[in-house]
Amino acid sequence: MEGELVCHGTKVSRSVNMENLQNGYLFSEISMRELEHIQKYPNSKLIKLGIGDTTEPIPDIISSAMGEYAHALSTISGYRGYGAEQGNMALRKGIAQTFYRDTGVKANEVFVSDGAQCDISRVQMLLAPNATVAVQDPSFPAYIDSSVIIGRSGNFKEETGKYEKILYLNCGPENHFFPDLSNTPRTDIIFLCSPNNPTGHAASRLQLEQLVEFAKANGSIIIHDSAYAAYITDDSPRSIFEIPGSREVAIEISSFSKFAGFTGVRLGWTVVPEELLYSNGFPVIKDYNRIVCTCFNGASSIVQAGGLACLSSDGYQAINAVLDYYKENAKIIMNAFTSLGLKVYGGKNAPYIWVQFPGSRSWDVFNEILEKTHIITVPGKGFGPGGEGYIRVSAYGNRESVIEASRRLKIFLK
């Protein structure tokens, strides 16, 4: 029949690991529900406080640097082809000097990339398929999903909402959003995000010291995600490498996405210290370099020019003005929920507000808020079983929308 789709089946089996993934990716599911809501209410003024996507323009000093570099590619003198897979050395030096001053991190240990989420999967490739994994619960879904894809997760258990071979470390208000290491079994890999997505908690120096000691005692590797470090307002460490001994047990992944508004531009980095060794004494950095050279041709040279502009004195100042804008948004949202008597966490050191709705299912709260207020949030259950009963609200939005969202929520939840 004309127009009918004709499918041809191959003899290639689907990966059992891909079959083991549960449903769709969280943020794709939210985007789908957003689209359905718009179709149902085409005249509604939808406010998006869900997916953590920056909204304010990139400062001109940074976008101009990218524009000038792009234009120079049209000239004989300015054209450049392939760059180093590990990144522009000037940018690698700038990252080490700006974010890791006095920590011992060297430029050759910094690997520039197209973003932290991609690096999470690249780091997963470093280790054997039978390596054991621990994640915070709740946590960013990519740590678990990439573990499933690589084949480390075991089967999913519907009754618990967990994969049988992944260790879920409870991180709730009862333990200050940090795992109780006194009764935590050993794993090869420990994923830790600080400031945390979704709870907004920034680990204290004491907490990170305990984690480093735990990793050293157990011969584990910490994968530390510091993508939101620029939002820290107190004396919480901005890097795991501020902690003595961490260079022997940790890798750090970070990003320009939330720091500089590069969510669509794409730029990040990973630090692999020279002291980090496998059990046989082989340096991890050599394998990571091989993975980068095999799987990646390097971040866009245009984008890296923007990264260098971010680290200039004027660029850094301009970025911090935008960060202050988002921090003020977080205060407005926090005050709205707090005024309603709800338990509210995060917001101080991160652009996320973690709101508790005791006795409620988080997807039900998400759906009800969307239906009644036309506001997109994120259900806590999407970050793991430990997120049930919570929603995550993002501080990314223009000020007018954030104020209006706060007004609607106060009316609906009062």
Order of alpha helices (4+ residues) and beta strands (2+ residues): alpha-alpha-beta-alpha-alpha-beta-alpha-beta-alpha-beta-beta-beta-beta-alpha-beta-beta-alpha-beta-alpha-alpha-alpha-beta-beta-alpha-beta-beta-beta-alpha
